[in-house]
Amino acid sequence: MDNVGALEEAARKRKERLQALKRKQNNREDEPHDGPETKVQSLDDTAEEETSAGSKKAAIFKNYIPEDESLQEKVQPNVELAQVEEHIQEQLQAAKPEPVVEEIDLNNLAPRKPDWDLKRDVAKKLAKLDKRTQRAIAELIRDRLQSGEADLVTAVQASSEAAQQDDEDSD
């Protein structure tokens, strides 16, 4: 709540300054203008009024060099910029890491087998096919048992022989 009060106070002060500025401009419009000399004088007068009032800052010229001698004293001198290139170069040199030589593991350098990625990609599909194959073999055994063509021992032996042949064919 204190923040709201401070904002309202700042807004009120801003409105008062704007109204005072409008009054000054209206007063200047009423006065006759003789030329640029009166304008420079009025600027100098307003700067003095502002400093005497204390609420406003005096005019300081940082990038502008006025032609009037009375305003020359308000020109701010150019500031020498600090040379930071040397400081930055020192920090960059200090930040460079020294190369560290480590022992090289020959196992990591050995090339992989040429088909390692193929085996990796096919492994999931082969797992699915193995499951389906096992289901199909179990289903064939059930069908033979229900049809009564052979006894249980013969059916199991036939299925195991078929599985062995599949293993040999895949190798």
C-alpha positions, 0 to 999 in steps of 0.5 A: 500500500505504501508503494501505491501512495508513493506512485500517486504522489509522484504522479501528482508532482509530475502534473504540477511540473507540467502545469508550471511548464505550460504556464511558462510557455504561455508567458513566453509566447506573450513576450515579443521575440527580438531574435536568437540573443533573447532566446539564449538569455532566456535559456540562461535565465531558466537554468539559473532559476532552476538551480536557485529553486533547488528542485530542478537540475542545472543544465549540463552540456555533455555532447553539445558545445554552446556558442554563448560564452556564458554557457561555456562554463556548463560544458562537461569535459570529455571523459577518458575511457579506461583501456580495458583491452589489456585487462581482457587479454590477460583474462582470456589467456588465464581462461585457456585450459592447458591440454591434458594428455590421457592414456588412450584405451585401445578398446575404445578406438577399435572399430565396431563390426560393420553390421552392429547397427543392423543387428541392433535394429533387427533385434526387436523384430526378431523378438516379435517373430520368435514369440509368434513362432512359439505360438504357432508351434503350440497351436500346431501341437494342439491341432494334432492332439485334437485330431488324434493323428499322433500321440503326445510324445510324437507331436512334441518330438516333431515340434522340437525337431522343427525348432532345431531346424529353424535355429540351424537355418537362422545361423 
